[in-house]
Amino acid sequence: MSLLNLSLPELLALFGTISAALVTLYLLDRSRRKQVVATLRFWRTAQTAESLKQKRRIQQPWSLLLQLLGVALLLAAIAQPRWGDRLGGARDHVLILDTSAWMGARTSRGTVMDDARLAALAYMKRLPAADRLMIVRADALATPATPFDDNRTTLERAIRETTPAAAALNLAQALEFAGRIQKLNSERPGEIVYVGPGRVGPGEESDQTPANLRVIPIAAPAENCGFRKLGLRRADAETWQVFVSTRNYGQQPHTVQLAVQFGGAPIGERTLVLKPASEQEQQFSFRTRAAGWLEARILTNDAFPEDDRAVLEAPAQPALNVAVYSDAPDALRAILGASPNVRAHYWPASAYDPKVKADAVVIDRFAAAPSLVPAIWIEPPAARSPVPVRSVVNKAKLTEWTSTHDLGEGLRTRDVEVETATVFAPETGDITVASSAAGPVIVARPESGSRPKQVVLGFHPALSAMKYELATPLLFANILRWLDPGVFRQWELNAGVVGAVEAKVSPSADPKRVTVMADGGRAIPYTMQGDHVRFFAGAPGAYRLHAGDQEIVYSLTLPDLGENNWTAPARAIRGIPRALGAGRRMVELWPWLALAGVAALVAEWILYGRNRRESRTWKRTATARTRVIQRKAS
């Protein structure tokens, strides 16, 4: 027997306090008696106060006993004692319902998930009514769908609303979670039940399982071929390279047709002979600068069609249109023609138009009105220079590059001497790109309001000693990239599976400029070690990794199918039970105790209540009157 509301010390303390109060009231009520007489005429006052001592005693002990008994029974009813097992035989079970990608495989009756729901409902109906059940949905992460609950309607709704996810099953984590939740939140743990086909990822251990494990296996198709990854990478400004990885998950060899197309036009088609439990990689290439959809298909008919098609959206490769105004353009042709992403158009200085329709303009050694588009000024005259000129020096040596900024990235040339250089006086907000002993000789001015970006060079790189340095084309590449960052962006697109992602970025990538964003601009935490970035994608969607000029897009929409079959240990119970035995049911005693307590108090009231007391008082009064009369007559 156990008490639900009060502990035994609390019950005894309450009963002792109330009992003491009742006994005190009974003693005070009987310590003095009220005497009723006909008259005080024949009574005389005593000359001296007579000290009377009377031993106090309880006049009605049976009344007191009945009241104490009633109070004791009512307090016991409040404590709510139960007869039987402490928990009434109720146990707490955890049902792990597999929601991995394999649960979406087709069967003759629907999907594997449909069969798993029916098995889970059948197990729930075998439980005793008092047993509680927790539903846990398990794929890459174990997610509880309900707490421990004995409401069968709530549990059934949670089971029926369970749907397959896109990740592979991490059964070891789910079993560990179930064991921990039973240990922390259950006083009488029951079974841990796994319902599913048991297709897990690599590294799952079959011996690390709880002793109270029950496995309800669900039959699932074993043969399937599908995509694991589809990659798209720029080889140059006009060429894309396509990487396709396919896998045979079954135990039999399969021959499938692989077809790849871009924008509805075929790129390539191959016949693949896939060995059991193995992957193959294929490469294709095509030329385009336009945007479009890349689609890869496996022409097969298996039980899992969701991984037979992969799609990527390829962005357009823009070109930077540069208007060059120069009377000696040959010196700039080699520099601007080095990149296929730059389209340079040349005009004489007399044809200068500040409103030219171009992405950038080069103003070579002549006075001009301020440009309305981003501009590169080469040796502007002091009177019309966008950055104030401090002086002009001969034989100026370049002593320092601002390598911490994008404009000076990778530039390390020292002690290059130019014949003549203009030294500028930068203003607040200007960026010094290169300096000599006399001061800044290359200055950049960021965009501000209606004023576009501008870079001012105090010497001509192609007409000085700089033309023999590798820094010259790199300097112009940095300037053009700063003026329009999207032109030189390195694109890499991947269609893959959800879960852990590892990407390789440029070794020169600044860790402070690395970001990982999900759909809607939500930041994703990541770790970076060397040139490898790792993050976890828990849900299907698009994820973008930015690392300077490099952008890697992950379209994680392919299902991650478990590659291995998990083998349950021999000690695990299998199948749906006929019925789980219930412990001895608890017997609630408080209703009977409450009735007995009320009955004791009612009996005391009837036997020793107000009416009986008044009757006895009237009899004592009548007797006293008779004695007074007799005393007077005598």
C-alpha positions in Angstrom: 0.0 0.0 0.0 1.2 3.5 -0.8 0.0 7.1 -0.1 -0.4 9.4 -3.1 -1.0 12.8 -1.6 0.6 12.8 1.8 3.6 11.0 3.3 3.2 9.0 6.6 5.0 11.6 8.7 2.8 14.3 7.3 -0.4 12.3 8.0 0.7 11.6 11.6 1.6 15.3 12.2 -1.8 16.5 11.0 -3.7 13.9 13.0 -1.7 14.7 16.2 -2.3 18.4 15.9 -6.1 18.0 15.3 -6.4 15.4 18.1 -4.7 17.6 20.6 -7.0 20.5 19.7 -10.1 18.2 20.1 -9.0 16.8 23.5 -8.3 20.4 24.8 -11.7 21.5 23.8 -13.3 18.6 25.6 -11.4 19.4 28.8 -12.2 23.1 28.7 -15.9 22.4 27.9 -16.2 20.1 31.0 -14.1 22.1 33.5 -17.0 24.2 34.8 -20.6 23.4 34.9 -23.5 25.8 34.7 -26.0 25.5 37.6 -29.5 26.7 37.1 -31.6 27.7 40.3 -35.0 29.2 40.9 -33.8 32.2 43.0 -30.8 33.5 44.8 -32.9 34.9 47.7 -32.0 32.1 50.1 -28.3 32.0 49.0 -25.8 33.9 51.0 -22.4 35.1 50.0 -19.6 33.2 51.5 -17.5 35.3 53.8 -14.3 33.8 52.4 -13.6 32.5 49.0 -13.6 28.8 49.1 -10.9 27.3 46.9 -12.3 24.3 45.2 -10.0 22.1 43.3 -11.5 19.6 40.9 -9.6 17.1 38.9 -10.4 17.6 35.2 -11.7 14.7 33.3 -13.5 14.0 30.0 -17.2 13.7 30.7 -18.0 12.0 27.3 -15.0 9.9 26.2 -17.0 8.0 23.6 -17.9 11.3 21.8 -14.3 12.2 21.7 -13.3 8.8 20.4 -15.9 9.0 17.6 -14.7 12.5 16.6 -11.0 11.4 16.6 -11.9 8.3 14.5 -13.8 10.4 12.0 -10.9 12.9 11.7 -8.4 10.1 11.3 -10.5 8.5 8.5 -10.9 11.8 6.7 -7.2 12.6 6.9 -6.5 9.1 5.6 -8.8 9.7 2.7 -7.1 13.0 1.9 -3.7 11.1 1.8 -5.3 8.9 -0.9 -3.9 5.5 0.0 -3.7 2.8 -2.7 -3.5 -0.9 -2.3 -1.3 -2.8 -4.7 1.8 -2.0 -6.7 3.2 1.5 -6.3 2.5 2.5 -9.9 -0.4 0.1 -10.4 1.6 -2.0 -12.8 1.8 0.8 -15.3 5.0 0.9 -17.4 6.5 3.5 -19.7 7.4 2.4 -23.2 9.3 4.2 -26.0 8.2 3.5 -29.6 10.9 4.5 -32.2 9.1 4.9 -35.5 11.5 5.0 -38.5 11.0 8.1 -40.6 14.2 7.8 -42.7 14.1 8.2 -46.5 13.7 4.4 -47.0 10.2 4.6 -45.5 9.0 6.3 -48.7 9.8 3.2 -50.9 6.8 1.8 -52.8 5.2 -1.5 -51.9 2.2 -3.4 -53.2 0.1 -1.9 -50.4 1.4 1.7 -50.6 4.6 2.7 -49.0 6.8 1.2 -46.3 5.7 4.0 -44.0 2.1 2.8 -44.3 3.1 -0.7 -43.1 5.1 0.8 -40.3 2.1 2.9 -39.1 -0.1 -0.2 -39.0 2.4 -2.1 -37.0 2.9 0.8 -34.5 -0.9 1.0 -34.0 -1.1 -2.7 -33.5 1.6 -2.6 -30.8 -0.2 0.3 -29.1 -3.4 -1.7 -28.9 -1.7 -4.5 -27.2 -0.6 -2.3 -24.3 -2.5 -2.4 -21.0 -4.7 0.6 -20.6 -2.6 2.1 -17.7 0.7 1.8 -19.7 2.2 5.0 -21.1 3.8 5.3 -24.5 6.2 7.9 -26.0 6.4 8.2 -29.8 9.9 9.1 -31.2 10.4 9.8 -34.9 13.9 8.7 -35.9 15.9 9.6 -39.0 19.2 11.5 -38.8 18.0 12.9 -35.5 15.7 11.4 -32.9 12.7 13.7 -32.3 10.0 13.0 -29.7 6.5 13.4 -31.1 4.7 12.9 -27.8 5.6 12.7 -24.1 4.9 9.6 -22.1 1.1 9.5 -22.5 -1.7 7.0 -21.9 -4.2 8.9 -24.1 -4.7 6.5 -27.0 -6.3 9.1 -29.2 -3.3 11.4 -28.9 -0.9 8.6 -29.6 -2.8 7.3 -32.6 -2.9 10.8 -34.1 0.9 11.2 -33.7 1.5 7.8 -35.4 -0.9 8.6 -38.3 0.7 12.0 -38.9 4.2 10.6 -39.2 5.7 10.9 -42.7 9.1 9.9 -44.2 11.9 12.4 -44.1 14.9 12.8 -46.5 17.7 11.8 -44.2 19.2 8.4 -43.4 18.5 6.5 -40.1 20.8 7.0 -37.2 19.5 4.2 -35.1 22.3 4.2 -32.5 21.4 7.8 -31.6 17.7 6.9 -31.4 18.2 4.0 -29.1 20.5 6.0 -26.9 17.9 8.8 -26.6 15.2 6.3 -25.7 17.3 4.7 -23.0 18.2 8.1 -21.5 14.6 9.4 -21.5 13.4 6.2 -19.8 16.1 6.6 -17.2 15.4 10.2 -16.4 11.6 10.4 -16.7 10.2 6.9 -15.9 10.0 5.1 -12.5 9.1 1.8 -14.2 10.6 1.6 -17.7 8.9 -0.7 -20.2 10.1 -1.7 -23.6 12.0 0.2 -26.3 10.4 -0.7 -29.6 11.9 0.0 -33.0 9.5 -0.2 -36.0 11.1 -0.1 -39.4 13.2 -1.9 -42.1 16.5 -1.3 -40.4 18.4 0.5 -43.3 21.1 2.6 -41.6 24.1 4.6 -42.6 27.7 3.4 -42.3 29.2 3.0 -38.8 26.1 1.7 -37.0 26.9 -0.9 -34.3 24.5 -3.7 -33.8 25.8 -4.7 -30.3 25.2 -1.4 -28.6 21.5 -2.0 -27.9 19.4 -1.8 -24.7 18.4 -5.1 -23.0 14.6 -4.2 -23.1 14.6 -3.8 -26.9 11.8 -5.1 -29.1 12.1 -5.0 -32.9 9.1 -5.0 -35.2 10.7 -5.4 -38.7 9.0 -3.9 -41.7 9.6 -5.5 -45.1 11.1 -3.0 -47.6 12.3 -3.4 -51.2 16.0 -4.2 -51.3 16.8 -3.3 -54.9 17.2 0.4 -55.9 19.4 2.5 -58.0 19.6 6.3 -57.7 21.7 9.5 -57.6 23.9 10.3 -54.7 25.3 13.6 -56.1 25.1 15.9 -59.1 27.8 18.6 -59.4 28.2 21.5 -61.7 31.4 23.5 -61.9 32.8 26.3 -64.2 35.9 25.1 -66.2 36.1 28.6 -67.8 33.9 31.5 -68.7 31.8 29.4 -71.2 32.3 25.8 -70.1 30.5 23.9 -67.4 31.7 20.5 -66.1 29.1 18.1 -64.8 29.8 15.4 -62.3 27.2 12.6 -61.7 27.4 10.0 -58.9 25.0 7.0 -59.0 24.7 4.1 -56.6 23.2 0.6 -56.6 21.8 -0.1 -53.1 20.7 -3.6 -53.9 22.5 -7.0 -54.0 22.0 -7.6 -57.7 23.8 -5.9 -60.7 21.6 -3.4 -62.6 22.0 -1.9 -66.1 20.4 1.6 -66.3 20.3 4.5 -68.8 21.7 7.9 -67.6 20.5 11.0 -69.5 21.7 14.6 -68.9 20.2 17.7 -70.5 20.4 21.4 -70.1 17.5 23.7 -70.8 15.8 20.8 -72.5 18.7 20.1 -74.9 20.5 16.8 -74.5 24.1 16.9 -73.2 24.9 13.3 -73.0 23.5 9.8 -72.5 25.3 6.7 -71.2 24.5 3.1 -70.3 25.7 2.2 -66.8 26.3 -1.2 -65.4 26.1 -0.8 -61.6 27.6 -3.5 -59.4 25.9 -4.4 -56.2 26.4 -2.0 -53.3 28.7 0.3 -55.3 28.9 3.8 -56.8 29.9 5.1 -60.2 30.9 8.6 -61.3 30.4 10.1 -64.7 31.5 13.4 -66.2 30.0 15.6 -68.9 30.8 19.0 -70.2 28.9 21.6 -72.2 29.4 25.3 -73.3 27.1 28.1 -72.4 27.1 31.5 -70.7 23.3 31.5 -70.3 21.3 30.5 -67.2 19.2 27.4 -67.3 18.2 24.1 -65.6 20.5 21.1 -65.6 18.5 17.8 -65.3 19.9 14.3 -64.8 17.7 11.2 -65.0 18.1 7.5 -64.5 15.8 5.7 -66.8 14.7 2.8 -64.6 11.6 1.6 -62.8 12.4 0.8 -59.1 10.6 1.1 -55.8 12.1 4.4 -55.0 11.7 6.9 -57.8 12.5 10.0 -55.7 16.3 9.5 -56.3 16.0 8.9 -60.0 16.0 12.6 -60.9 18.3 15.5 -59.9 18.0 19.1 -61.0 20.3 22.1 -60.6 19.7 25.8 -61.7 22.9 27.1 -63.4 23.4 30.9 -63.2 24.4 32.9 -66.2 28.0 33.9 -66.6 28.0 37.7 -67.1 30.7 39.6 -68.9 32.0 43.0 -67.8 31.6 45.5 -70.6 34.4 48.0 -70.3 34.6 51.2 -72.4 38.2 52.3 -72.9 38.9 55.9 -73.9 42.6 56.2 -75.0 44.7 57.5 -77.8 47.1 54.7 -77.3 44.9 51.6 -76.6 47.4 49.0 -77.6 49.1 49.1 -74.2 45.8 48.1 -72.5 44.6 45.5 -74.9 46.8 42.7 -73.6 45.8 43.5 -70.0 42.0 43.7 -70.5 42.0 40.8 -73.0 43.5 38.4 -70.5 40.1 37.5 -68.9 37.3 36.0 -71.0 34.9 37.7 -68.6 35.9 41.2 -69.8 34.7 42.7 -73.0 36.6 45.8 -73.8 35.5 48.4 -76.4 38.0 51.0 -77.5 37.4 54.7 -78.5 39.6 57.7 -78.8 39.7 60.2 -76.0 37.7 62.7 -78.1 34.8 60.4 -78.1 34.5 60.3 -74.3 30.9 60.1 -73.0 30.4 60.3 -69.2 27.0 58.6 -69.7 28.3 55.7 -71.8 26.3 52.5 -71.4 29.0 50.2 -69.9 29.7 48.5 -66.7 33.1 50.3 -66.3 35.1 52.9 -68.1 38.9 53.5 -68.5 40.0 57.1 -68.8 43.6 57.1 -70.1 45.7 60.2 -69.4 43.3 63.0 -70.4 41.1 65.5 -68.6 37.5 64.4 -68.5 34.2 65.1 -66.8 33.3 62.8 -63.9 32.0 59.5 -65.1 28.5 58.3 -64.2 29.7 54.7 -64.2 32.6 53.1 -62.2 35.8 54.4 -63.6 39.5 53.7 -63.7 41.6 56.9 -64.1 45.2 56.5 -65.4 47.5 59.5 -64.7 44.7 62.1 -64.7 45.8 65.8 -65.0 46.1 67.5 -61.7 43.3 70.0 -62.5 40.7 67.3 -63.3 41.8 64.4 -61.0 39.0 62.9 -58.9 41.5 62.6 -56.0 43.5 65.7 -55.2 47.1 65.6 -56.4 49.9 66.3 -53.9 52.9 66.2 -56.2 54.6 64.5 -59.1 57.8 62.6 -58.4 60.4 61.0 -60.7 61.8 57.5 -60.2 59.2 56.6 -57.6 59.6 53.2 -56.0 56.6 51.2 -55.0 57.2 50.3 -51.4 53.9 49.0 -50.0 50.6 47.3 -51.1 47.5 47.2 -49.0 47.2 43.4 -49.1 44.5 43.3 -46.5 42.0 44.8 -48.9 40.5 43.1 -52.0 42.3 45.6 -54.2 45.7 44.7 -53.0 45.1 40.9 -52.5 48.0 38.8 -53.8 50.2 41.9 -54.6 53.6 41.6 -53.1 55.9 43.3 -55.6 58.5 45.5 -53.9 61.1 48.1 -55.1 59.6 48.5 -58.6 60.7 51.9 -59.9 58.5 53.9 -62.3 59.9 56.8 -64.2 57.2 59.3 -63.2 54.4 58.9 -60.6 51.6 61.2 -59.4 51.3 61.3 -55.6 47.8 61.8 -54.3 46.3 63.3 -51.2 43.5 60.8 -50.2 40.5 62.1 -48.4 38.6 60.4 -45.5 37.1 57.1 -46.7 39.5 56.7 -49.6 41.5 53.4 -49.9 45.3 53.5 -50.5 46.2 50.6 -52.7 49.9 51.2 -53.3 52.4 53.7 -51.9 55.8 55.0 -52.6 58.2 56.8 -50.3 56.6 60.1 -51.3 53.0 58.9 -50.6 50.0 57.1 -52.2 50.2 56.5 -55.9 47.1 54.2 -56.4 44.0 55.3 -54.6 40.4 53.9 -54.7 37.3 55.8 -53.8 34.2 53.8 -52.8 30.7 54.4 -54.0 28.9 57.3 -52.2 25.4 58.4 -53.0 25.2 59.1 -56.8 29.0 58.9 -57.1 30.2 55.5 -58.5 33.3 53.6 -57.5 36.6 55.0 -58.8 40.2 53.9 -58.9 43.0 56.4 -59.7 46.4 55.3 -60.8 49.3 57.8 -60.6 51.3 56.0 -63.4 50.6 53.8 -66.4 51.3 50.2 -65.5 51.7 49.1 -69.2 54.1 52.0 -70.0 56.4 51.6 -67.0 58.6 49.0 -65.4 55.4 47.4 -64.0 54.7 45.9 -67.5 57.2 43.2 -66.8 55.7 42.3 -63.4 53.0 39.7 -62.8 51.4 42.2 -60.5 50.1 44.2 -63.4 47.4 41.9 -64.7 46.6 40.9 -61.1 46.2 44.5 -60.2 43.7 45.1 -63.0 41.9 41.9 -62.1 41.5 43.1 -58.5 40.3 46.5 -59.7 37.7 45.0 -62.1 36.5 42.5 -59.4 36.1 45.3 -56.9 34.1 47.4 -59.4 31.8 44.4 -60.2 32.3 41.4 -57.8 29.8 39.2 -59.6 31.8 39.0 -62.9 34.7 37.0 -61.4 32.7 34.9 -59.0 33.6 31.2 -59.0 30.5 29.1 -59.1 30.1 25.5 -57.9 26.7 23.9 -57.6 25.8 20.6 -56.0 22.7 18.5 -55.7 23.1 16.1 -52.8 21.6 14.6 -49.7 20.8 16.2 -46.4 23.1 15.8 -43.4 26.8 16.6 -42.8 28.4 18.7 -45.6 32.1 19.2 -46.2 33.3 21.8 -48.8 36.8 22.7 -49.9 37.4 26.4 -50.4 40.4 28.4 -51.7 43.4 28.1 -49.4 43.7 31.9 -49.5 40.1 32.4 -48.3 39.8 34.6 -45.3 37.9 32.8 -42.5 36.3 36.1 -41.4 34.6 36.3 -44.8 33.2 32.8 -44.9 29.5 32.5 -44.4 26.9 29.7 -44.8 23.3 30.7 -45.4 20.1 28.7 -45.8 16.9 29.7 -47.6 15.6 33.0 -46.4 19.0 34.3 -45.4 19.2 32.2 -42.2 22.8 31.8 -41.0 24.0 28.2 -40.5 26.8 27.5 -38.0 29.9 25.9 -39.4 33.5 24.9 -38.6 36.5 25.7 -40.7 39.8 23.7 -40.5 42.4 24.7 -43.1 40.6 25.0 -46.4 37.7 22.7 -45.4 34.3 24.0 -44.2 31.9 21.7 -42.5 28.3 22.3 -41.6 25.1 20.2 -40.9 22.0 20.6 -43.1 19.1 19.0 -41.1 16.4 19.8 -43.6 16.1 19.7 -47.4 16.7 23.1 -49.1 19.3 25.3 -50.7 22.4 26.3 -48.8 25.0 28.8 -50.0 28.6 29.0 -48.9 30.4 32.3 -49.6 34.2 32.5 -49.3 35.4 35.6 -51.0 34.9 35.3 -54.7 33.9 31.7 -54.4 30.2 30.7 -54.0 29.2 27.1 -53.5 25.5 26.3 -53.7 24.1 23.0 -52.2 20.7 22.0 -53.3 20.1 19.2 -50.8 17.0 17.6 -52.1 18.0 14.1 -52.8 17.0 11.4 -50.3 19.8 10.0 -48.2 19.2 6.2 -48.3 20.8 4.0 -45.7 23.4 1.8 -47.4 23.6 -1.0 -44.7 21.2 -3.5 -43.2 21.1 -3.3 -39.4 21.0 -6.6 -37.7 19.2 -6.8 -34.4 20.9 -8.6 -31.5 19.8 -12.1 -30.6 18.5 -11.0 -27.2 16.0 -8.5 -28.7 12.4 -9.5 -28.7 10.8 -9.6 -32.2 7.4 -9.0 -33.5 4.1 -7.6 -32.2 3.1 -9.2 -28.9 -0.3 -10.8 -28.4 -0.7 -8.9 -25.2 1.6 -7.3 -22.7 0.8 -8.5 -19.2 -0.4 -5.8 -16.8 0.8 -5.6 -13.2 -1.6 -5.9 -10.3 -4.1 -3.1 -10.5 -4.2 -0.5 -7.7 -7.3 -0.4 -5.4 -8.3 3.1 -4.4 -9.2 3.1 -0.7 -9.9 6.8 -0.2 -13.6 6.7 -1.1 -14.3 4.1 1.5 -12.3 5.9 4.1 -14.1 9.2 3.4 -17.5 7.5 3.8 -16.4 5.8 7.1 -15.1 9.2 8.4 -18.3 11.0 7.6 -20.3 8.1 9.2 -18.3 8.4 12.4 -18.9 12.1 12.7 -22.6 11.8 11.9 -22.9 9.0 14.6 -21.2 11.3 17.1 -23.6 14.1 16.3 -26.6 11.9 16.7 -25.5 10.3 20.0 -23.8 13.3 21.6 -25.0 16.3 19.6 -26.8 19.5 20.6 -30.3 18.0 21.2 -29.0 15.2 23.5 -26.9 17.8 25.4 -29.9 20.1 25.9 -32.1 17.1 27.1 -29.4 16.1 29.7 -29.0 19.7 30.8 -32.8 20.0 31.4 -32.8 16.9 33.5 -30.0 18.2 35.6 -31.7 21.5 36.1 -35.0 19.8 37.2 -33.1 17.7 39.7 -31.3 20.8 41.1 -34.7 22.6 41.5 -36.1 19.7 43.5 -33.1 19.7 45.8 -33.4 23.5 46.4 -37.1 23.2 47.2 -36.5 20.3 49.6 -33.7 22.2 51.4 -36.0 25.3 51.8 -38.9 23.2 53.3 -36.6 21.7 55.8 
